[in-house]
């Protein structure tokens, strides 16, 4: 490293892991210079940047897993005014052909940036949207657990003694949970009926706890989404849950999305060409953020049920011969175009943590 010109431009690549990150440095012409491993700690991030800058002026750094193991490193580098590009991990075919090791993956990340294969700007993760993403993730887990809980109640009732089944018959949903919470069991749990009574009461208590947790998260998400993007909630069909998911998908820097087509691709609603010979067609896009795709689906279905303009559109497209699934795909694409304009509007940009600190 001694004696090397300090002003030459270099490109970095980082293969991220839970405990360590492996970095590589290449020249702009693709010549490999060096690679090294650093701990995934605050001190390790500083050492990685100092080591990288020792080879010249850093043009850009390609980082694998910016949404997982490389998230903290990406935030640190962005704070040091280093340009970051998200790099997808090499596919299995490429790894079978070229081998697999941390240095090879780090060099591959740098090569992907140089060749232009990797161009995605990662989410910033430094503002209110990151909090929304975290709470929305917790809420989704609580909803899954609550659903699993009520399913376990129904499963126990199927094999429960007849007297207990008759006692709880006619109850569904929250009423069934309330009835199970009121069950009393004797101290002798060796009796199957008493044991099932106790099990149902515990499941009901778990369901009620999860339901209260979800209600609390809904209230906090509503306040955060209203604070971050109140204009998003005025869009027909958009609720707090779908708004939280769309904000999480875009991140704290929605301007990283270069066009509405890029946002549609990110949400998996852009048609994919599947033409060959005289056949000219497009197929369903199975990529992108599937939870964002689900949010657009909910908005589309809601509009189909309650929005007169959407209902008129569905009727017209049905008359044209399109199926319901095809119509929903078209609606999701139109909705993505509409929401992109709102999400990337500079006047209502997502509030950053630094801005919140200034106003506090």
BELURCOR-V999303 format. One record per helix or strand. SS is the DSSP state (@ for helix, = for strand). FROM is the first residue (numbers start at 1). LEN is the number of residues. If there is no record, write none. Layout:
# BELURCOR-V999303
SS;FROM;LEN
SS;FROM;LEN
This chain:
# BELURCOR-V999303
=;9;8
=;20;8
=;32;8
@;42;12
=;57;8
@;71;9
=;84;4
@;92;7
@;102;14
=;120;1
=;127;1
@;128;31
@;162;7
@;173;9
@;192;43
@;240;11
@;254;3
@;260;7
=;272;2
=;276;1
=;279;1
=;282;2
@;290;17
@;308;12
@;324;20
@;346;3
=;352;1
@;353;7
